[in-house]
């Protein structure tokens, strides 16, 4: 899935769009996507000017956006003005290595459970073979 298709399945736009490409997707199961981290990201200006590091919350947001793409595609739906996809919980978040400009963040998200509109995902972000972050994400689609 290229950036044009991603824009159809996510309401996010620059500077908050954090998924550049979807490499693999098994509907109802898992997604593998990438975020190319560049020095031009707006958060690097202040985090930190002499030693840029991608904030952990932005890594989690990238994982949540990959989860949203999986959820919308699985449900054969697209975001619209009448609904919002919310990240409602983050459990067991761990940050293992800094993400810096030039890294390619590989986002792997698996749907663990979907009950009454609440979806639970296991998520990992890697740079190469190194685990950068992992978390359990809870998400829901609600009326705006």
N, C-alpha and C positions, 0 to 999 in steps of 0.2 A: 504494500500500500504506500503510495507516494504522498507527498505533502498536500496535493489537491484533494485526495480522498480523505486524508486526516482532517483537513479543514471542514469537510462535510460531516464528519463524525464527532467533532469537538467544537464547543462554542468558543474556546480560548483563541486569542489572537496575540500577536506581539505586544508587549514583551513577555506575556505569560504562557505562550504556547511552548511546551517543552518536549514535544515528540516530533522528530524529524522524519522518521520512516518506520514502517512496520515490516519486519522481516518475515515473521511467521505468525499465524493465528489459527487456533483450533477453536471454533465457536463453542461457547459453553465450557471451555477448559482452560486455555492459556493463550498468552500473547508474548511475542518477543519483538521488542522495538528498540530504536536507538535515539539518543540525544547527542548531537555533536556539540561539545562544549567549546566555545570560542572566547577569546579575551574580550570580545565586544559585548558580552552579556552585561546588562545594566547593573547587576548586583556587584560585579567585580570592582567597580569604581570605589566602593566603600567597604568591601569585604575581601580582602584587605588590600589597600593600594600597592603595597610593596611585596605582598605575598598572596596573590589572589587564590581564594578557595571558594568553591561553590557551596553556599549555605546548605546544611543538611535538610532544612525544610524545603528547599527547592528540589533536592534529590527525591524526597518523599512526594512532592507535588508531581514530578515527572512520572513516578510510579503510579500515582493516582490517575493521571491523565491516560496512561496506557491501560489501566483498569477500566476507565470510562469508555475507551474505544472498544475494548472487548465486550463490555456490557451493552453498548448501543448496537454493535454488530450482531451479537448473540440474540438480542431482542428484535432484530431487523428494524431498528428505529434510528432516527436522527434527532439531534437536539433542536429545540425550537423555543420560541419566546414564552411558551406556556409551562415549561418544565425546566428544572435545574438539577444537575447531578451533583450531589454533595458528598464530600468526604466527611464522615461523621465520627470516625474513630481511627486512632493509630495506636496499635499495641505492639509491644516487644520491639520497638525501633532500636536498631543498633547501627552505629557508624564505624566502619572498620578501616577506612583509608580516605584521605582527602581526595576530592575531585578538583582538578585544576584545568586551566585553559589548555586545549590541545587533546584532552581526553575524549574518548568516545564512550559514552555511558550506555551500556547494554541493559535494557529494562526487561526483566522477565517476571510476569505476573500470572498467577494461576488462580482460578475461581475455586474456592474451597466449598462454599455453600451459598445458596440463595433461598431466603425464606421471607415471605411477606414483604417483598420489596427491599429487603436488606441483604446486601451482598458482602461476603467475607472473602478477601483475597490474601494469598501469601505473595510477597513481593521481594525481589532481589534486584539490586543494581550492581553491575560489575564494570570494571575497567580492565579489559583483557581477561585474564583468568582470575584477577584479584577481586574479591568481594568488597564493594565500597559501602553498601548499606543494605539492610533488610528490615522488613516490618510486616505486620499483619494489618491490613487496611479494611475498614468497614465503610461502605458507600451505599447511598440510596438515591433514587430518582423521586423528586417531589414537584408538586405544582408550584409555579413561581408566584 
